[in-house]
Amino acid sequence: MTGMTLDQLKHLTDMLSPADKARLIDDLIARLATEIASTEAQESPLGQRLRSIRAEIVASGVPLLDRTSLAAEVAERRGER
């Protein structure tokens, strides 16, 4: 798929059946997990723990916070609201 634009890729994936899309997503997630695992050996224990926590949040379906939402969450937990 070298040289393919995002629009071309989206067009191709729009043509897939829901089952094929699910298989493609599963495959991409597995490949990403493999790449992440290969870089984890280079990370500190804290970096590994933070990536693990992030993966759990993503897997749960809870949306990740943007910078503004994160700052608001921190302020609220500190009692600054």
C-alpha positions in Angstrom: 0.0 0.0 0.0 3.0 2.3 -0.4 2.0 5.6 -1.9 -1.7 5.3 -1.1 -3.4 8.4 0.2 -5.6 8.3 3.2 -8.6 9.1 1.0 -7.8 6.1 -1.2 -7.4 3.9 1.8 -10.7 5.1 3.2 -12.4 4.4 -0.1 -11.1 0.9 -0.1 -12.1 0.2 3.5 -15.6 1.6 2.8 -16.0 -1.2 0.3 -15.3 -3.9 2.9 -18.1 -5.8 4.7 -18.5 -5.2 8.4 -16.9 -8.5 9.1 -13.9 -7.8 6.9 -13.5 -4.3 8.6 -13.5 -6.0 12.0 -10.8 -8.5 10.8 -8.8 -5.6 9.4 -9.0 -3.7 12.7 -8.1 -6.8 14.7 -5.1 -7.4 12.4 -3.9 -3.7 12.7 -4.3 -3.8 16.5 -2.3 -7.0 16.7 0.5 -5.5 14.5 0.6 -2.4 16.7 0.7 -4.5 19.8 3.7 -6.3 18.4 5.5 -3.1 17.5 4.8 -1.6 20.9 6.0 -4.8 22.6 9.3 -4.6 20.7 9.9 -1.0 21.9 8.8 -1.7 25.5 12.2 -3.3 26.3 13.7 0.2 25.7 11.3 2.0 28.1 11.6 2.6 31.8 9.3 0.7 34.1 7.2 3.9 34.6 6.9 4.3 30.8 5.8 0.7 30.5 3.2 1.1 33.3 1.8 4.3 31.7 1.4 2.6 28.3 -0.3 -0.3 30.0 -2.8 2.0 31.8 -3.4 3.8 28.5 -4.0 0.5 26.7 -6.5 -0.5 29.4 -8.4 2.7 29.0 -8.5 2.5 25.2 -9.7 -1.2 25.4 -12.5 -0.2 27.8 -13.9 2.2 25.2 -13.6 5.3 27.5 -12.5 8.3 25.4 -9.1 9.7 26.1 -8.9 13.2 27.6 -7.5 16.1 25.6 -5.2 18.6 27.3 -8.0 20.9 28.3 -10.1 18.0 29.8 -7.1 16.6 31.5 -6.3 20.0 33.1 -9.9 20.3 34.3 -9.8 16.7 35.7 -6.5 17.4 37.6 -7.9 20.7 39.0 -11.1 19.0 40.1 -9.2 16.2 41.9 -7.1 18.8 43.6 -10.2 20.6 44.8 -9.5 23.7 42.8 -13.0 23.9 41.3 
